[in-house]
């Protein structure tokens, strides 16, 4: 998409199609998904098909897992069956 935009600055291009400059930047960096409506706008502006807007990826983008500190008493977020507690229960 960056190649198709050419020398037009992101800010100017974004205004022209009604998006924020930061949105254009994230789309060009492949960090943001786009709606079908936005894809349609881009295809009209560039007189192109969807595959023409984005480079072919040689490998999928892998995002690191989100980590956060566990709080006291919090159960793990693992979907495993808990062991049966048979102490005094029938």
C-alpha positions as CSV (number, residue, x, y, z in Angstrom):
1,X,0.0,0.0,0.0
2,X,2.9,2.3,0.8
3,X,4.2,1.9,-2.7
4,X,0.8,2.8,-4.2
5,X,0.5,5.9,-2.0
6,X,3.7,7.1,-3.6
7,X,5.0,10.6,-2.5
8,X,1.7,11.6,-0.9
9,X,2.4,12.0,2.8
10,X,0.4,9.7,5.1
11,X,-1.3,12.7,6.8
12,X,-2.5,14.1,3.5
13,X,-3.6,10.7,2.2
14,X,-5.4,9.9,5.4
15,X,-7.4,13.1,5.3
16,X,-8.3,12.4,1.6
17,X,-9.9,9.1,2.5
18,X,-11.2,10.0,6.0
19,X,-8.9,8.1,8.2
20,X,-6.4,9.1,10.9
21,X,-2.7,9.2,9.9
22,X,-1.9,6.8,12.7
23,X,-4.4,4.3,11.1
24,X,-2.6,4.5,7.8
25,X,0.7,4.0,9.5
26,X,-0.5,0.9,11.3
27,X,-2.1,-0.5,8.2
28,X,1.1,0.0,6.2
29,X,3.1,-1.6,9.0
30,X,0.7,-4.6,9.0
31,X,-0.1,-3.9,12.6
32,X,-3.8,-3.2,12.1
33,X,-6.7,-5.1,10.6
34,X,-9.0,-3.1,8.3
35,X,-12.7,-3.3,7.8
36,X,-14.3,-4.3,4.5
37,X,-15.4,-0.7,4.2
38,X,-11.9,0.7,4.5
39,X,-10.6,-1.9,2.1
40,X,-13.2,-0.8,-0.4
41,X,-12.2,2.8,0.0
42,X,-8.5,1.9,-0.5
43,X,-9.3,-0.2,-3.6
44,X,-11.3,2.7,-5.1
45,X,-8.6,5.3,-4.4
46,X,-5.8,3.1,-5.8
47,X,-7.9,1.5,-8.6
48,X,-6.6,-1.8,-7.3
49,X,-7.7,-5.2,-6.0
50,X,-7.2,-6.1,-2.3
51,X,-4.1,-8.3,-2.9
52,X,-2.5,-5.4,-4.7
53,X,-2.6,-3.4,-1.5
54,X,-0.6,-5.7,0.7
55,X,2.7,-7.6,0.2
56,X,2.7,-11.3,0.3
57,X,3.8,-12.5,3.7
58,X,6.5,-15.2,3.7
59,X,5.7,-16.3,7.2
60,X,2.8,-15.4,9.6
61,X,3.4,-12.6,12.1
62,X,3.7,-14.1,15.6
63,X,2.7,-11.9,18.6
64,X,4.3,-12.6,22.0
65,X,1.9,-13.8,24.7
66,X,0.5,-11.2,27.1
67,X,1.9,-11.6,30.5
68,X,0.7,-10.0,33.7
69,X,1.5,-10.5,37.3
70,X,-0.7,-13.0,39.1
71,X,-2.6,-11.8,42.1
72,X,-2.7,-13.6,45.4
73,X,-5.3,-16.4,45.4
74,X,-5.9,-16.2,41.7
75,X,-6.4,-19.6,40.0
76,X,-4.3,-20.3,36.9
77,X,-5.8,-19.7,33.5
78,X,-5.3,-23.3,32.4
79,X,-8.2,-25.3,31.2
80,X,-7.4,-28.6,32.9
81,X,-9.7,-30.8,34.9
82,X,-9.0,-30.3,38.6
83,X,-8.1,-33.4,40.6
84,X,-11.0,-35.0,42.4
85,X,-11.0,-34.0,46.1
86,X,-12.2,-37.2,47.8
87,X,-11.4,-36.1,51.4
88,X,-14.5,-36.8,53.4
89,X,-16.9,-36.3,50.6
90,X,-19.2,-38.9,49.1
